[in-house]
Amino acid sequence: MENPQEYYKSDGPMTAPGGRASEFSTLPDDLGMLCQIAQGLLIHRDMAPFAYDLQLSEERRDEAHTRSVADILTQIHRLDDSPLKIARPLDHRMAGVCRHFTVLFCAMLHSKGIPARARCGFGAYFNRGKFEDHWVTEYWNDRESRWILVDAQLDVVQRKLLKIDFDPLDVPRDRFIIAGDAWQRCRIGKQDPSLFGLSYIGLQGLWFIAGNVLRDLASLNRMELLPWDVWGLMPKDDASFSDDAMQFIDRVAALILGGDKTFPQVREIYTDDRLRVPSIVFNVLRNTAEPIDT
């Protein structure tokens, strides 16, 4: 049986740094400093205009379609070939989203021998009263014997803008809601599904949460795709969501919330073709099918 801590020490296809792996050996071991380094290399493309007064061209915004850390590092150096420890000017940082901060930080932790994985869910700290689509990193703290959530995206600017009142290196579980938890809350009527999604573009609902449940399952199997990649069982709206599909998602949600106890089942259920990332996925933003290097 695979050991989860050992499994999450290793890179998957998306977090492997490729030919630039040696660059990580020069980075510090401190988690806070690693977050700062990631923040100096990336900029959130949707927050750039109002948080950093930076207008990005469509070509620059398209950098967010970059999936693998190897390609992320290539793009980072294409914009500015300084060592990774050197923070780039705002307009020389790669344009990404929360998922890019997450996978880059995961790869950094893996290089230090620290078990880490991406988690897909919803942040409660972007728009008060709403739960916005978001990704964070979860790493194993051996000294405390627990998994801890880290939001590597929250730099000084964002913490001030969003009035963050917690440590981004230990995000409370009620501030970042893992997709399976969101699903269960809504299924039992504890919370309203319309509060979960991307409120600024009017996308929300149980179907949106289900998509994130599948993305989180894939991430737990080291396949961290883009937030707008679609495959398998993911529904396009609530109307197209059958009762059988909902009951199947009930099972998946329970497993991804089960911690290390359900790790074998998380690995096993992912072999189902309705859940497993195929060789080609549909990029919703580009409205096209794209191959995935698995």
Secondary structure, DSSP 8 states (H G I E B T S, - for coil): ---HHHHTTS--TTT--GGGGGGGGGS-S-HHHHHHHHHHHEEETTTHHHHS-----HHHHGGGG--SHHHHHHHHHHH--S-TTS---GGGSEEE-HHHHHHHHHHHHHHTT--EEEEEEEESSSSTT-EEEEEEEEEEETTTTEEEEE-TT--HHHHHHTT--S-TTS--TTTEEEHHHHHHHHHTTSS-GGGEEEGGGTEESHHHHHHHHHHHHHHHTT----TTEE-TT--SSGGG--HHHHHHHHHHHHHHTSGGGGHHHHHHHTTSTTTS--SEEEETTTTEEEE---
